[in-house]
Amino acid sequence: MATRDKNIWILIVFILSGLVIGGLLGELASKVDFLWWLSYGQDFGLSSPVVLDLNIIKLTFGLQLKINIASIIGMAIAIFIYRKV
């Protein structure tokens, strides 16, 4: 029952690092002919930022995620490592 003692924040860090490293490797793999499929993915989020103008301060909100095959593989590896640790 070691999994109950683990902190949820560690899991979140593992998953986010898997997504970031996988995304980076996917973008690098897009330049290699036989690894192009790792960079296949989709963009999610706001295409243009939302601006809130309050006359004193102007706030701009925006969020966009790009998920590709390599980032999904990286996330799966991160979860696997988390479960083994």
C-alpha distance (Angstrom), angle and dihedral (degrees) to the residues before:
residue distance angle dihedral
M1 . . .
A2 3.78 . .
T3 3.80 91.6 .
R4 3.83 91.8 70.1
D5 3.79 91.2 58.7
K6 3.81 93.3 55.1
N7 3.76 119.8 101.2
I8 3.82 118.7 -116.2
W9 3.80 90.2 -138.3
I10 3.78 90.6 62.8
L11 3.80 89.1 54.6
I12 3.80 90.9 50.6
V13 3.80 91.2 50.3
F14 3.81 90.7 48.7
I15 3.81 92.3 50.1
L16 3.80 94.2 46.0
S17 3.79 92.4 47.8
G18 3.81 89.5 49.3
L19 3.79 90.2 51.5
V20 3.81 93.9 47.8
I21 3.80 96.4 44.6
G22 3.81 91.6 43.0
G23 3.80 91.2 49.1
L24 3.78 91.2 50.1
L25 3.80 91.8 48.9
G26 3.80 89.7 47.1
E27 3.78 91.7 54.6
L28 3.80 90.8 47.9
A29 3.81 90.4 47.7
S30 3.81 91.0 54.7
K31 3.81 88.3 74.7
V32 3.83 92.1 56.7
D33 3.81 114.7 81.6
F34 3.80 99.6 -139.2
L35 3.84 94.8 40.6
W36 3.82 98.1 51.9
W37 3.80 91.1 112.1
L38 3.82 91.4 68.4
S39 3.81 90.0 67.0
Y40 3.81 94.4 51.4
G41 3.78 108.1 117.1
Q42 3.76 150.5 114.7
D43 3.81 137.1 -96.5
F44 3.81 119.1 -130.5
G45 3.77 129.3 -173.7
L46 3.77 141.0 45.1
S47 3.81 113.4 -18.6
S48 3.80 91.2 -160.4
P49 3.80 123.4 27.8
V50 3.80 122.1 -108.5
V51 3.80 112.5 -120.2
L52 3.80 122.8 -154.1
D53 3.80 110.8 -166.0
L54 3.82 112.9 -166.0
N55 3.83 95.5 170.7
I56 3.80 90.7 -118.2
I57 3.76 97.3 50.6
K58 3.77 133.0 14.9
L59 3.81 117.0 -146.9
T60 3.79 122.9 -163.8
F61 3.80 120.1 -162.8
G62 3.77 124.6 -168.6
L63 3.77 138.6 151.2
Q64 3.77 130.0 177.2
L65 3.79 129.3 171.0
K66 3.78 126.0 -165.6
I67 3.78 112.3 -159.2
N68 3.80 118.2 -171.5
I69 3.79 135.8 171.1
A70 3.81 93.0 -96.1
S71 3.81 92.4 53.1
I72 3.81 90.6 51.1
I73 3.82 89.4 50.6
G74 3.82 89.4 47.6
M75 3.80 91.0 51.2
A76 3.81 91.2 49.8
I77 3.82 91.0 50.0
A78 3.82 90.2 48.5
I79 3.81 91.6 52.7
F80 3.81 90.2 47.1
I81 3.83 91.2 51.5
Y82 3.81 90.7 46.4
R83 3.80 91.6 53.8
K84 3.82 91.5 49.1
V85 3.81 94.5 49.1
